[in-house]
């Protein structure tokens, strides 16, 4: 199509801006608190004072989400797909049904 921008990024689920903390675990010695900028079922954009995670590494994102009114920790395996400035983009890998339900409840709540 003439004039159509091929650089548009399509998302499989909604992405919601949130004020949420996330603990990022990497390797055996790295565990650091980041801030979630936005979140989807497929990943998250996270921010910190400094970005010391290299692209391509596997990490664990630990989120505290509510399920049936109760706070629960969810450990989501992820990959760092992009690092820019003080932000890192994560792509979640497979996670369990409880984590999926908690994410859906958070993302699709009014």
SVG drawing of the C-alpha trace seen along z (x, -y; Angstrom):
<svg xmlns="http://www.w3.org/2000/svg" viewBox="-15 -8 41 31">
<polyline fill="none" stroke="black" stroke-width="0.4" points="0.0,0.0 1.3,-3.4 2.1,-5.6 1.5,-2.9 4.1,-2.8 5.6,0.6 7.2,-0.2 3.9,-0.1 4.1,2.3 1.0,4.4 0.1,5.8 -1.8,8.9 -3.3,7.4 -3.9,4.1 -1.1,2.2 -1.9,0.2 0.1,-2.5 0.5,-1.7 2.3,-2.8 3.6,0.6 6.9,1.9 8.6,4.9 11.5,6.9 13.9,8.0 16.0,11.0 18.9,11.8 21.7,14.3 22.5,15.3 23.6,11.9 21.3,9.4 18.0,8.4 16.8,4.9 13.5,2.9 12.2,1.2 9.1,-0.7 6.5,0.6 5.7,-2.1 3.2,0.0 2.1,3.6 0.4,6.1 -0.2,9.8 2.9,10.2 5.4,7.9 6.2,4.7 8.2,1.5 10.1,0.9 12.2,-2.0 15.0,-2.6 17.7,-5.2 20.2,-3.3 19.8,-0.5 22.3,2.3 20.5,5.2 21.8,6.2 19.3,7.0 18.7,10.7 19.1,11.9 16.5,14.0 15.2,12.4 12.5,13.1 9.9,10.3 8.3,10.5 5.0,8.6 2.6,8.2 -0.9,8.4 -4.3,8.8 -6.2,12.0 -9.7,12.1 -8.8,9.1 -5.7,10.7 -2.1,9.6 0.0,12.4 3.5,12.5 3.8,13.7 7.1,14.7 7.0,14.2 9.9,15.5 10.9,12.8 13.5,11.7 14.9,8.2 14.2,7.3 15.2,3.7 17.1,1.2 16.8,-2.6 18.0,-5.2 16.5,-4.4 14.0,-1.9 14.0,1.8 11.3,3.7 10.5,7.2 8.7,9.9 7.1,12.5 7.6,16.1 5.1,18.8 3.5,18.2 0.8,20.1 -3.0,19.7 -3.1,17.9 -0.7,15.2 -2.7,14.9 -5.9,14.4 -4.4,11.8 -2.9,9.9 -6.3,10.0 -8.1,8.7 -5.6,5.8 -5.5,4.9 -9.2,5.2 -10.5,3.7 -12.3,0.3"/>
</svg>
